[in-house]
Amino acid sequence: MRVLWIVTGLGATATLSACSTTGSVGHPSGPQLVPSEKALIMPPPGGPAIVGVVERTRGNGVEQTVALSTSSRIPGQNYLRVHFFGPQGSTPDVPGATFRTINESDLRREIARAAPGVRMVRAATFLQNTYGPFGYASGRAQNGDTCLFAWQQIRSPSTSSGIGRGFGMIQVRLRLCDSHATARQMLNTMYGFTIVGTFKGTMWNPYGDAAGADEMLGRTGQPIYPEGEFSRRSISFDYGMSQAISQPPPARRKAVERVSQPEAEAAAPTGPRVPLPELGAGVSGGSSSTEATGTTVPSPDCVGTAAMTAACRK
């Protein structure tokens, strides 16, 4: 009988606990749309414009895909993708992403998926933006559209001898296809984007220590001169408008130069020009340089000794 009471009591307790539990509906740990203001990476000023931001939270970081405006007939969406590898907080039910650096096999697959049907060729030129070196591949489709896929890994060059710093890593991907811009113009996006997301804690700093001042500053025998003109080439971030503000063709530019000549020169009569007499010829020292000049012929009465008379001096 005692055993029966114990079993009955356990069943009643389980029933009461089940009735007191309130159910709730929530989103699973998957991609979610976030406002554009929450983007962890921003395109350069002037575009391409942000269409939407999709965020996926990982157990060891955050991944965002910033969709960009697209004007191309190539299937797919233009985007800036950033992946932060680092601490995310207490998310035990969220799986973590594989912490692996850029490798050749994964990179080939990413390039092939970026622009279906476009033969992408990797550039062998070493390039570097504000965050460090990066690489890219570009190609031209049969319909004339140009596609570009770029990649970059931002990680501290050292971990401070393993003391626990510089463990964070950021990976960036850019996919752009355009019907009018060239690959060089679209490459300006890799120089103009801004990473606005940060890691909490100095031990996850992916940029490394700040660079010191130039050793030549303050040294004797190392003069520094003012710069005559801006040394870098101006970068036009808005690659869609670069051709609209370009200089006119050489033939048109010459015509403009001809029109802009001084009016006096344009109105000058054509034909033989008679040179003016030299200034000061036959003019006394007190006369103005604007007076008419010429040769003075003396009177016959003032020849010889009569030249010294008062009448001939006038």
C-alpha atoms as a printed R data frame, in Angstrom:
    type eleno elety resid chain resno      x       y       z
1   ATOM     1    CA   MET     A     1  0.000   0.000   0.000
2   ATOM     2    CA   ARG     A     2  2.841   2.368   0.815
3   ATOM     3    CA   VAL     A     3  4.435   1.750  -2.588
4   ATOM     4    CA   LEU     A     4  1.146   2.555  -4.295
5   ATOM     5    CA   TRP     A     5  0.936   5.928  -2.521
6   ATOM     6    CA   ILE     A     6  4.472   6.793  -3.597
7   ATOM     7    CA   VAL     A     7  3.779   5.984  -7.273
8   ATOM     8    CA   THR     A     8  0.526   7.929  -7.170
9   ATOM     9    CA   GLY     A     9  2.281  10.943  -5.644
10  ATOM    10    CA   LEU     A    10  4.999  10.952  -8.324
11  ATOM    11    CA   GLY     A    11  2.369  10.831 -11.084
12  ATOM    12    CA   ALA     A    12  0.455  13.736  -9.583
13  ATOM    13    CA   THR     A    13  3.639  15.786  -9.264
14  ATOM    14    CA   ALA     A    14  4.505  15.180 -12.945
15  ATOM    15    CA   THR     A    15  0.983  16.152 -14.002
16  ATOM    16    CA   LEU     A    16  1.082  19.400 -12.031
17  ATOM    17    CA   SER     A    17  4.518  20.334 -13.370
18  ATOM    18    CA   ALA     A    18  3.365  19.702 -16.949
19  ATOM    19    CA   CYS     A    19  0.329  21.914 -16.491
20  ATOM    20    CA   SER     A    20  2.365  24.745 -14.963
21  ATOM    21    CA   THR     A    21  4.831  24.876 -17.940
22  ATOM    22    CA   THR     A    22  4.017  27.615 -20.459
23  ATOM    23    CA   GLY     A    23  4.959  27.029 -24.078
24  ATOM    24    CA   SER     A    24  6.545  29.738 -26.257
25  ATOM    25    CA   VAL     A    25  7.204  30.157 -29.966
26  ATOM    26    CA   GLY     A    26 10.600  31.394 -31.129
27  ATOM    27    CA   HIS     A    27 12.866  31.470 -34.125
28  ATOM    28    CA   PRO     A    28 15.288  28.614 -34.587
29  ATOM    29    CA   SER     A    29 19.014  29.253 -34.689
30  ATOM    30    CA   GLY     A    30 19.138  30.137 -38.364
31  ATOM    31    CA   PRO     A    31 19.569  33.122 -40.660
32  ATOM    32    CA   GLN     A    32 17.567  36.207 -39.749
33  ATOM    33    CA   LEU     A    33 16.886  39.517 -41.449
34  ATOM    34    CA   VAL     A    34 18.313  42.504 -39.574
35  ATOM    35    CA   PRO     A    35 18.027  46.248 -40.319
36  ATOM    36    CA   SER     A    36 20.607  47.827 -42.591
37  ATOM    37    CA   GLU     A    37 21.836  49.920 -39.647
38  ATOM    38    CA   LYS     A    38 22.949  46.691 -37.966
39  ATOM    39    CA   ALA     A    39 25.305  45.734 -40.803
40  ATOM    40    CA   LEU     A    40 28.793  44.826 -39.606
41  ATOM    41    CA   ILE     A    41 30.343  45.866 -42.928
42  ATOM    42    CA   MET     A    42 29.371  48.848 -45.083
43  ATOM    43    CA   PRO     A    43 29.923  49.419 -48.808
44  ATOM    44    CA   PRO     A    44 31.860  52.523 -49.880
45  ATOM    45    CA   PRO     A    45 30.181  55.930 -50.133
46  ATOM    46    CA   GLY     A    46 28.207  56.256 -53.342
47  ATOM    47    CA   GLY     A    47 27.234  52.616 -53.656
48  ATOM    48    CA   PRO     A    48 26.432  49.988 -54.463
49  ATOM    49    CA   ALA     A    49 23.381  50.395 -52.266
50  ATOM    50    CA   ILE     A    50 22.384  47.967 -49.503
51  ATOM    51    CA   VAL     A    51 19.295  45.900 -50.342
52  ATOM    52    CA   GLY     A    52 19.121  43.782 -47.177
53  ATOM    53    CA   VAL     A    53 21.185  42.171 -44.413
54  ATOM    54    CA   VAL     A    54 20.985  38.499 -43.430
55  ATOM    55    CA   GLU     A    55 22.677  37.485 -40.181
56  ATOM    56    CA   ARG     A    56 23.510  34.053 -38.856
57  ATOM    57    CA   THR     A    57 24.713  33.619 -35.294
58  ATOM    58    CA   ARG     A    58 27.305  30.932 -34.675
59  ATOM    59    CA   GLY     A    59 28.585  29.466 -31.474
60  ATOM    60    CA   ASN     A    60 31.981  30.993 -32.179
61  ATOM    61    CA   GLY     A    61 31.097  34.115 -34.155
62  ATOM    62    CA   VAL     A    62 28.687  35.958 -36.419
63  ATOM    63    CA   GLU     A    63 28.241  35.813 -40.187
64  ATOM    64    CA   GLN     A    64 26.483  38.527 -42.189
65  ATOM    65    CA   THR     A    65 25.632  38.753 -45.876
66  ATOM    66    CA   VAL     A    66 24.955  42.317 -46.995
67  ATOM    67    CA   ALA     A    67 22.991  42.124 -50.258
68  ATOM    68    CA   LEU     A    68 23.895  44.897 -52.716
69  ATOM    69    CA   SER     A    69 22.017  46.361 -55.648
70  ATOM    70    CA   THR     A    70 22.483  44.371 -58.848
71  ATOM    71    CA   SER     A    71 22.210  45.498 -62.487
72  ATOM    72    CA   SER     A    72 23.309  42.378 -64.322
73  ATOM    73    CA   ARG     A    73 21.830  39.503 -66.279
74  ATOM    74    CA   ILE     A    74 24.086  36.975 -64.537
75  ATOM    75    CA   PRO     A    75 22.138  34.785 -62.082
76  ATOM    76    CA   GLY     A    76 22.855  35.627 -58.475
77  ATOM    77    CA   GLN     A    77 22.917  38.533 -56.048
78  ATOM    78    CA   ASN     A    78 25.729  40.994 -55.428
79  ATOM    79    CA   TYR     A    79 26.874  40.927 -51.819
80  ATOM    80    CA   LEU     A    80 29.464  41.770 -49.199
81  ATOM    81    CA   ARG     A    81 29.886  38.886 -46.772
82  ATOM    82    CA   VAL     A    82 31.747  39.177 -43.491
83  ATOM    83    CA   HIS     A    83 32.415  36.424 -40.961
84  ATOM    84    CA   PHE     A    84 33.677  37.198 -37.458
85  ATOM    85    CA   PHE     A    85 35.409  34.284 -35.727
86  ATOM    86    CA   GLY     A    86 35.529  34.889 -31.999
87  ATOM    87    CA   PRO     A    87 33.547  34.744 -28.743
88  ATOM    88    CA   GLN     A    88 29.801  35.059 -29.130
89  ATOM    89    CA   GLY     A    89 28.594  34.616 -25.550
90  ATOM    90    CA   SER     A    90 26.394  32.013 -23.897
91  ATOM    91    CA   THR     A    91 24.792  30.239 -26.866
92  ATOM    92    CA   PRO     A    92 25.073  26.558 -25.967
93  ATOM    93    CA   ASP     A    93 22.390  25.420 -28.432
94  ATOM    94    CA   VAL     A    94 23.967  27.142 -31.460
95  ATOM    95    CA   PRO     A    95 26.574  25.126 -33.358
96  ATOM    96    CA   GLY     A    96 29.884  26.744 -34.109
97  ATOM    97    CA   ALA     A    97 31.489  27.318 -37.491
98  ATOM    98    CA   THR     A    98 34.679  25.575 -38.548
99  ATOM    99    CA   PHE     A    99 37.611  27.797 -37.677
100 ATOM   100    CA   ARG     A   100 39.697  27.450 -40.814
101 ATOM   101    CA   THR     A   101 41.692  29.946 -42.798
102 ATOM   102    CA   ILE     A   102 41.407  30.484 -46.546
103 ATOM   103    CA   ASN     A   103 42.600  27.422 -48.446
104 ATOM   104    CA   GLU     A   104 42.939  26.700 -52.140
105 ATOM   105    CA   SER     A   105 40.238  24.041 -52.503
106 ATOM   106    CA   ASP     A   106 37.518  26.063 -50.756
107 ATOM   107    CA   LEU     A   107 38.499  29.151 -52.695
108 ATOM   108    CA   ARG     A   108 38.085  27.451 -56.065
109 ATOM   109    CA   ARG     A   109 34.592  26.311 -55.118
110 ATOM   110    CA   GLU     A   110 33.616  29.791 -53.953
111 ATOM   111    CA   ILE     A   111 34.809  31.352 -57.205
112 ATOM   112    CA   ALA     A   112 32.867  28.817 -59.269
113 ATOM   113    CA   ARG     A   113 29.652  29.420 -57.308
114 ATOM   114    CA   ALA     A   114 29.956  33.212 -57.377
115 ATOM   115    CA   ALA     A   115 29.073  33.709 -61.058
116 ATOM   116    CA   PRO     A   116 27.595  30.645 -62.807
117 ATOM   117    CA   GLY     A   117 28.567  30.428 -66.461
118 ATOM   118    CA   VAL     A   118 31.314  33.062 -66.247
119 ATOM   119    CA   ARG     A   119 34.922  31.986 -66.648
120 ATOM   120    CA   MET     A   120 36.704  33.670 -63.759
121 ATOM   121    CA   VAL     A   121 40.466  34.238 -63.935
122 ATOM   122    CA   ARG     A   122 42.464  34.935 -60.799
123 ATOM   123    CA   ALA     A   123 44.673  38.015 -60.788
124 ATOM   124    CA   ALA     A   124 48.339  37.493 -59.968
125 ATOM   125    CA   THR     A   125 48.893  41.109 -58.874
126 ATOM   126    CA   PHE     A   126 49.527  41.747 -55.179
127 ATOM   127    CA   LEU     A   127 46.941  44.213 -53.880
128 ATOM   128    CA   GLN     A   128 46.367  45.677 -50.448
129 ATOM   129    CA   ASN     A   129 43.670  47.862 -48.934
130 ATOM   130    CA   THR     A   130 43.346  49.475 -45.511
131 ATOM   131    CA   TYR     A   131 42.887  46.097 -43.786
132 ATOM   132    CA   GLY     A   132 45.733  44.253 -45.514
133 ATOM   133    CA   PRO     A   133 46.314  42.144 -48.645
134 ATOM   134    CA   PHE     A   134 43.475  40.649 -50.658
135 ATOM   135    CA   GLY     A   135 42.938  38.710 -53.872
136 ATOM   136    CA   TYR     A   136 40.338  38.673 -56.588
137 ATOM   137    CA   ALA     A   137 39.180  36.928 -59.743
138 ATOM   138    CA   SER     A   138 37.238  38.458 -62.619
139 ATOM   139    CA   GLY     A   139 35.630  37.390 -65.864
140 ATOM   140    CA   ARG     A   140 33.408  38.544 -68.686
141 ATOM   141    CA   ALA     A   141 30.240  36.731 -69.690
142 ATOM   142    CA   GLN     A   142 29.078  36.156 -73.262
143 ATOM   143    CA   ASN     A   143 26.382  38.807 -72.875
144 ATOM   144    CA   GLY     A   144 29.018  41.426 -72.030
145 ATOM   145    CA   ASP     A   145 28.499  41.602 -68.255
146 ATOM   146    CA   THR     A   146 31.582  41.680 -66.040
147 ATOM   147    CA   CYS     A   147 31.835  39.797 -62.733
148 ATOM   148    CA   LEU     A   148 34.306  40.109 -59.871
149 ATOM   149    CA   PHE     A   149 34.838  37.949 -56.805
150 ATOM   150    CA   ALA     A   150 37.276  39.107 -54.114
151 ATOM   151    CA   TRP     A   151 38.363  37.610 -50.812
152 ATOM   152    CA   GLN     A   152 40.287  38.794 -47.770
153 ATOM   153    CA   GLN     A   153 41.333  37.386 -44.426
154 ATOM   154    CA   ILE     A   154 42.078  39.767 -41.556
155 ATOM   155    CA   ARG     A   155 44.061  38.245 -38.749
156 ATOM   156    CA   SER     A   156 46.792  39.423 -36.438
157 ATOM   157    CA   PRO     A   157 50.224  38.436 -37.791
158 ATOM   158    CA   SER     A   158 51.201  37.065 -34.373
159 ATOM   159    CA   THR     A   159 49.514  35.967 -31.165
160 ATOM   160    CA   SER     A   160 51.985  37.740 -28.860
161 ATOM   161    CA   SER     A   161 54.029  34.597 -28.187
162 ATOM   162    CA   GLY     A   162 50.918  32.603 -27.261
163 ATOM   163    CA   ILE     A   163 50.012  34.706 -24.230
164 ATOM   164    CA   GLY     A   164 46.405  34.976 -25.350
165 ATOM   165    CA   ARG     A   165 46.047  37.847 -27.784
166 ATOM   166    CA   GLY     A   166 45.183  38.208 -31.433
167 ATOM   167    CA   PHE     A   167 42.910  35.154 -31.616
168 ATOM   168    CA   GLY     A   168 40.116  36.853 -33.561
169 ATOM   169    CA   MET     A   169 39.747  36.547 -37.335
170 ATOM   170    CA   ILE     A   170 37.590  38.290 -39.939
171 ATOM   171    CA   GLN     A   171 36.953  36.975 -43.442
172 ATOM   172    CA   VAL     A   172 35.428  39.118 -46.192
173 ATOM   173    CA   ARG     A   173 33.951  38.098 -49.545
174 ATOM   174    CA   LEU     A   174 32.741  40.403 -52.318
175 ATOM   175    CA   ARG     A   175 30.669  39.378 -55.318
176 ATOM   176    CA   LEU     A   176 29.827  41.979 -57.977
177 ATOM   177    CA   CYS     A   177 28.400  41.596 -61.473
178 ATOM   178    CA   ASP     A   178 27.600  44.647 -63.582
179 ATOM   179    CA   SER     A   179 26.439  45.347 -67.116
180 ATOM   180    CA   HIS     A   180 28.389  48.600 -67.546
181 ATOM   181    CA   ALA     A   181 31.331  48.748 -65.131
182 ATOM   182    CA   THR     A   182 34.724  47.166 -65.697
183 ATOM   183    CA   ALA     A   183 36.554  44.910 -63.277
184 ATOM   184    CA   ARG     A   184 38.948  47.733 -62.359
185 ATOM   185    CA   GLN     A   185 36.046  50.022 -61.529
186 ATOM   186    CA   MET     A   186 34.318  47.390 -59.412
187 ATOM   187    CA   LEU     A   187 37.583  46.731 -57.602
188 ATOM   188    CA   ASN     A   188 37.188  50.143 -55.941
189 ATOM   189    CA   THR     A   189 34.632  48.521 -53.627
190 ATOM   190    CA   MET     A   190 37.420  46.478 -52.034
191 ATOM   191    CA   TYR     A   191 39.269  49.697 -51.259
192 ATOM   192    CA   GLY     A   192 36.262  51.592 -49.960
193 ATOM   193    CA   PHE     A   193 34.321  49.230 -47.676
194 ATOM   194    CA   THR     A   194 34.346  49.769 -43.917
195 ATOM   195    CA   ILE     A   195 34.146  47.137 -41.185
196 ATOM   196    CA   VAL     A   196 32.086  48.585 -38.353
197 ATOM   197    CA   GLY     A   197 31.806  45.429 -36.219
198 ATOM   198    CA   THR     A   198 34.251  44.840 -33.378
199 ATOM   199    CA   PHE     A   199 35.248  42.119 -30.951
200 ATOM   200    CA   LYS     A   200 34.752  42.567 -27.222
201 ATOM   201    CA   GLY     A   201 38.099  42.182 -25.538
202 ATOM   202    CA   THR     A   202 41.634  42.976 -26.635
203 ATOM   203    CA   MET     A   203 42.617  39.318 -26.755
204 ATOM   204    CA   TRP     A   204 40.432  38.874 -29.873
205 ATOM   205    CA   ASN     A   205 41.848  41.857 -31.746
206 ATOM   206    CA   PRO     A   206 42.333  40.660 -35.362
207 ATOM   207    CA   TYR     A   207 44.265  43.734 -36.544
208 ATOM   208    CA   GLY     A   208 47.363  43.373 -34.414
209 ATOM   209    CA   ASP     A   209 49.230  46.147 -32.660
210 ATOM   210    CA   ALA     A   210 49.062  49.656 -34.070
211 ATOM   211    CA   ALA     A   211 52.020  50.650 -36.231
212 ATOM   212    CA   GLY     A   212 54.482  53.131 -34.770
213 ATOM   213    CA   ALA     A   213 55.578  56.430 -36.243
214 ATOM   214    CA   ASP     A   214 58.080  56.616 -39.081
215 ATOM   215    CA   GLU     A   215 61.648  56.298 -37.824
216 ATOM   216    CA   MET     A   216 62.726  59.215 -40.015
217 ATOM   217    CA   LEU     A   217 60.524  61.696 -38.136
218 ATOM   218    CA   GLY     A   218 62.641  64.105 -36.107
219 ATOM   219    CA   ARG     A   219 65.946  62.825 -37.485
220 ATOM   220    CA   THR     A   220 68.681  65.215 -38.582
221 ATOM   221    CA   GLY     A   221 69.348  65.158 -42.309
222 ATOM   222    CA   GLN     A   222 65.860  63.914 -43.210
223 ATOM   223    CA   PRO     A   223 64.021  66.934 -44.624
224 ATOM   224    CA   ILE     A   224 60.292  66.771 -45.238
225 ATOM   225    CA   TYR     A   225 58.908  68.960 -47.996
226 ATOM   226    CA   PRO     A   226 55.325  70.078 -48.622
227 ATOM   227    CA   GLU     A   227 53.533  67.922 -51.113
228 ATOM   228    CA   GLY     A   228 52.887  69.708 -54.378
229 ATOM   229    CA   GLU     A   229 49.872  67.637 -55.326
230 ATOM   230    CA   PHE     A   230 47.964  64.644 -54.047
231 ATOM   231    CA   SER     A   231 50.195  61.630 -54.582
232 ATOM   232    CA   ARG     A   232 47.513  58.951 -54.639
233 ATOM   233    CA   ARG     A   233 45.071  58.605 -57.447
234 ATOM   234    CA   SER     A   234 41.608  59.679 -56.475
235 ATOM   235    CA   ILE     A   235 39.365  56.638 -56.100
236 ATOM   236    CA   SER     A   236 35.854  56.935 -57.463
237 ATOM   237    CA   PHE     A   237 33.741  54.659 -55.285
238 ATOM   238    CA   ASP     A   238 30.595  55.226 -57.314
239 ATOM   239    CA   TYR     A   239 31.796  53.200 -60.275
240 ATOM   240    CA   GLY     A   240 28.439  53.516 -62.019
241 ATOM   241    CA   MET     A   241 28.906  57.269 -62.532
242 ATOM   242    CA   SER     A   242 32.614  57.261 -63.360
243 ATOM   243    CA   GLN     A   243 32.099  57.427 -67.112
244 ATOM   244    CA   ALA     A   244 29.546  60.236 -66.870
245 ATOM   245    CA   ILE     A   245 32.041  62.588 -65.206
246 ATOM   246    CA   SER     A   246 35.024  61.621 -67.319
247 ATOM   247    CA   GLN     A   247 36.870  64.140 -69.494
248 ATOM   248    CA   PRO     A   248 35.606  64.822 -73.027
249 ATOM   249    CA   PRO     A   249 37.283  63.114 -75.976
250 ATOM   250    CA   PRO     A   250 40.497  64.700 -77.304
251 ATOM   251    CA   ALA     A   251 38.801  66.095 -80.439
252 ATOM   252    CA   ARG     A   252 36.101  67.785 -78.396
253 ATOM   253    CA   ARG     A   253 38.626  69.057 -75.865
254 ATOM   254    CA   LYS     A   254 40.614  70.780 -78.637
255 ATOM   255    CA   ALA     A   255 37.472  72.482 -79.881
256 ATOM   256    CA   VAL     A   256 36.753  73.749 -76.383
257 ATOM   257    CA   GLU     A   257 40.286  75.104 -76.099
258 ATOM   258    CA   ARG     A   258 39.877  76.998 -79.371
259 ATOM   259    CA   VAL     A   259 36.640  78.581 -78.193
260 ATOM   260    CA   SER     A   260 38.163  79.629 -74.877
261 ATOM   261    CA   GLN     A   261 40.871  81.813 -76.474
262 ATOM   262    CA   PRO     A   262 40.786  85.560 -75.625
263 ATOM   263    CA   GLU     A   263 38.243  87.550 -77.597
264 ATOM   264    CA   ALA     A   264 40.851  90.100 -78.627
265 ATOM   265    CA   GLU     A   265 42.890  87.431 -80.339
266 ATOM   266    CA   ALA     A   266 39.825  85.904 -81.973
267 ATOM   267    CA   ALA     A   267 38.677  89.345 -83.255
268 ATOM   268    CA   ALA     A   268 42.104  90.363 -84.601
269 ATOM   269    CA   PRO     A   269 41.979  91.080 -88.369
270 ATOM   270    CA   THR     A   270 43.810  88.774 -90.673
271 ATOM   271    CA   GLY     A   271 46.338  90.059 -93.215
272 ATOM   272    CA   PRO     A   272 49.734  91.731 -93.263
273 ATOM   273    CA   ARG     A   273 50.743  93.452 -90.062
274 ATOM   274    CA   VAL     A   274 52.786  96.725 -90.163
275 ATOM   275    CA   PRO     A   275 55.233  96.931 -87.268
276 ATOM   276    CA   LEU     A   276 55.034  99.982 -85.079
277 ATOM   277    CA   PRO     A   277 58.074 102.235 -84.749
278 ATOM   278    CA   GLU     A   278 60.266 101.650 -81.768
279 ATOM   279    CA   LEU     A   279 59.261 103.412 -78.593
280 ATOM   280    CA   GLY     A   280 61.274 106.492 -77.788
281 ATOM   281    CA   ALA     A   281 62.471 107.216 -81.354
282 ATOM   282    CA   GLY     A   282 62.535 110.991 -81.880
283 ATOM   283    CA   VAL     A   283 60.749 111.660 -78.578
284 ATOM   284    CA   SER     A   284 62.171 113.973 -75.934
285 ATOM   285    CA   GLY     A   285 62.753 112.660 -72.443
286 ATOM   286    CA   GLY     A   286 59.667 114.357 -71.029
287 ATOM   287    CA   SER     A   287 57.192 112.949 -73.547
288 ATOM   288    CA   SER     A   288 54.885 110.040 -72.782
289 ATOM   289    CA   SER     A   289 55.453 106.614 -74.310
290 ATOM   290    CA   THR     A   290 51.882 106.676 -75.636
291 ATOM   291    CA   GLU     A   291 52.487 109.639 -77.941
292 ATOM   292    CA   ALA     A   292 53.025 109.095 -81.649
293 ATOM   293    CA   THR     A   293 56.682 108.751 -82.565
294 ATOM   294    CA   GLY     A   294 58.518 109.646 -85.775
295 ATOM   295    CA   THR     A   295 61.534 111.415 -87.306
296 ATOM   296    CA   THR     A   296 61.785 115.235 -86.907
297 ATOM   297    CA   VAL     A   297 62.995 117.011 -90.099
298 ATOM   298    CA   PRO     A   298 64.676 120.387 -89.292
299 ATOM   299    CA   SER     A   299 63.727 123.551 -91.168
300 ATOM   300    CA   PRO     A   300 66.187 124.895 -93.768
301 ATOM   301    CA   ASP     A   301 66.428 128.133 -91.767
302 ATOM   302    CA   CYS     A   302 67.840 126.226 -88.810
303 ATOM   303    CA   VAL     A   303 70.827 124.693 -90.604
304 ATOM   304    CA   GLY     A   304 74.282 125.709 -89.601
305 ATOM   305    CA   THR     A   305 74.845 128.509 -87.132
306 ATOM   306    CA   ALA     A   306 71.184 129.463 -87.148
307 ATOM   307    CA   ALA     A   307 70.347 126.213 -85.312
308 ATOM   308    CA   MET     A   308 71.328 127.814 -82.023
309 ATOM   309    CA   THR     A   309 68.677 130.558 -82.275
310 ATOM   310    CA   ALA     A   310 65.665 130.503 -79.953
311 ATOM   311    CA   ALA     A   311 63.239 129.914 -82.808
312 ATOM   312    CA   CYS     A   312 65.023 126.779 -83.948
313 ATOM   313    CA   ARG     A   313 65.149 125.387 -80.388
314 ATOM   314    CA   LYS     A   314 61.386 125.246 -80.175
